[in-house]
Amino acid sequence: MREVLEGVRRFHEQPREVKMNYYSRETEIVRYYTNYDLHQSKGASWRDTLICVMAPNPPPPKRYPSACREILVEYSKHVQSIGEVIFELLSEALGLDPDHLKDIGCLEGHTFGCQYYPPCPEPERTLGHVRHRDPDFLTILLQDQIGGLQVLHQDHWIDVPPLEGALIINIGDLLQLISNDKFRSVEHRVLAKSVGPRISLACLFSTHLEPSNRVYGPLKQLLSPQNPPLYEETTILNYLNSYKSVGGLENALSFHKL
């Protein structure tokens, strides 16, 4: 895990002209950007990001930056295996067969968000990453020891201290939708810090860039007259359009409530 975080660091600490070869504000399979949500958010985030789509249809390995290419491909294999175990446990927690969430495509795709949070001279005036929910089924987060991650719990921001060797699991909006609120998407943010850089790698399980007519709604096995569906059926791309329309700052699921 240290190696993949070092790979992320190596990419971000290259000369600007090298990184700009990957710069894009569009939905490229491999892209580098700063403040993606700047034009929608009320405030800027103090971070740089490298996005790499790893599955289901990854590009040729040479498309990934050479500074972190090999370790990203290797880490992708490991995190896919971890995701499979987690989805099995979540399926069983819902009273379903262990493979149910896998069979409906929750494990089909994953994308890496490789984040770099430079030291901020005035951290009280901004955030490393503005408050948001994740637009996926599940996120597996690896972070270094700098800290700054907070989750919203009962209207209070709670610190999530780094723990050496630990992974953080976030439920995403899409899993909340299909579980009919049995699982809840977690709202979180990252504080800016005067120390750093802070390095993290978020693995988001979803098929965001894959065109698909597959619709997702509350799982029928979880519904009854006493537990009617709370959400309409929607495609992943339709949900993402809702998410982008509010810049991640509001609950995009509210657009799909019945």
RAVENCOR-V615986 format. One record per residue. N is the residue number from 1. RES is the residue in one small letter. NEAR is the number of other C-alpha atoms within 8 Angstrom. Layout:
N;RES;NEAR + N;RES;NEAR
//
This chain:
1;m;7 + 2;r;5 + 3;e;7 + 4;v;11 + 5;l;13 + 6;e;8 + 7;g;12 + 8;v;16 + 9;r;10 + 10;r;10 + 11;f;11 + 12;h;9 + 13;e;6 + 14;q;8 + 15;p;6 + 16;r;6 + 17;e;6 + 18;v;7 + 19;k;12 + 20;m;8 + 21;n;6 + 22;y;8 + 23;y;9 + 24;s;9 + 25;r;8 + 26;e;4 + 27;t;7 + 28;e;6 + 29;i;9 + 30;v;11 + 31;r;13 + 32;y;14 + 33;y;11 + 34;t;7 + 35;n;10 + 36;y;7 + 37;d;8 + 38;l;10 + 39;h;5 + 40;q;8 + 41;s;9 + 42;k;5 + 43;g;7 + 44;a;11 + 45;s;11 + 46;w;13 + 47;r;12 + 48;d;12 + 49;t;11 + 50;l;12 + 51;i;12 + 52;c;12 + 53;v;12 + 54;m;13 + 55;a;10 + 56;p;8 + 57;n;6 + 58;p;9 + 59;p;9 + 60;p;6 + 61;p;8 + 62;k;8 + 63;r;7 + 64;y;10 + 65;p;8 + 66;s;7 + 67;a;8 + 68;c;13 + 69;r;11 + 70;e;7 + 71;i;10 + 72;l;10 + 73;v;10 + 74;e;8 + 75;y;10 + 76;s;9 + 77;k;8 + 78;h;8 + 79;v;10 + 80;q;9 + 81;s;8 + 82;i;8 + 83;g;10 + 84;e;10 + 85;v;8 + 86;i;8 + 87;f;14 + 88;e;14 + 89;l;9 + 90;l;10 + 91;s;14 + 92;e;10 + 93;a;7 + 94;l;9 + 95;g;6 + 96;l;9 + 97;d;8 + 98;p;11 + 99;d;9 + 100;h;10 + 101;l;13 + 102;k;12 + 103;d;7 + 104;i;6 + 105;g;8 + 106;c;12 + 107;l;13 + 108;e;11 + 109;g;13 + 110;h;14 + 111;t;13 + 112;f;13 + 113;g;12 + 114;c;13 + 115;q;14 + 116;y;14 + 117;y;13 + 118;p;10 + 119;p;11 + 120;c;10 + 121;p;5 + 122;e;7 + 123;p;11 + 124;e;6 + 125;r;5 + 126;t;12 + 127;l;14 + 128;g;13 + 129;h;11 + 130;v;11 + 131;r;10 + 132;h;10 + 133;r;13 + 134;d;13 + 135;p;9 + 136;d;12 + 137;f;14 + 138;l;13 + 139;t;15 + 140;i;13 + 141;l;12 + 142;l;11 + 143;q;12 + 144;d;11 + 145;q;8 + 146;i;9 + 147;g;10 + 148;g;11 + 149;l;11 + 150;q;12 + 151;v;12 + 152;l;11 + 153;h;7 + 154;q;4 + 155;d;5 + 156;h;6 + 157;w;8 + 158;i;8 + 159;d;8 + 160;v;9 + 161;p;7 + 162;p;10 + 163;l;6 + 164;e;6 + 165;g;5 + 166;a;7 + 167;l;8 + 168;i;8 + 169;i;8 + 170;n;11 + 171;i;14 + 172;g;16 + 173;d;14 + 174;l;9 + 175;l;14 + 176;q;15 + 177;l;13 + 178;i;11 + 179;s;12 + 180;n;13 + 181;d;9 + 182;k;7 + 183;f;9 + 184;r;10 + 185;s;12 + 186;v;11 + 187;e;10 + 188;h;11 + 189;r;13 + 190;v;12 + 191;l;12 + 192;a;15 + 193;k;10 + 194;s;9 + 195;v;8 + 196;g;9 + 197;p;9 + 198;r;14 + 199;i;13 + 200;s;13 + 201;l;13 + 202;a;12 + 203;c;12 + 204;l;13 + 205;f;14 + 206;s;13 + 207;t;11 + 208;h;8 + 209;l;5 + 210;e;5 + 211;p;5 + 212;s;7 + 213;n;5 + 214;r;6 + 215;v;8 + 216;y;10 + 217;g;10 + 218;p;15 + 219;l;9 + 220;k;5 + 221;q;5 + 222;l;10 + 223;l;11 + 224;s;6 + 225;p;5 + 226;q;5 + 227;n;7 + 228;p;7 + 229;p;9 + 230;l;9 + 231;y;11 + 232;e;10 + 233;e;9 + 234;t;10 + 235;t;11 + 236;i;12 + 237;l;9 + 238;n;8 + 239;y;11 + 240;l;10 + 241;n;8 + 242;s;11 + 243;y;12 + 244;k;8 + 245;s;8 + 246;v;10 + 247;g;10 + 248;g;12 + 249;l;10 + 250;e;7 + 251;n;8 + 252;a;11 + 253;l;10 + 254;s;6 + 255;f;6 + 256;h;10 + 257;k;8 + 258;l;6
//
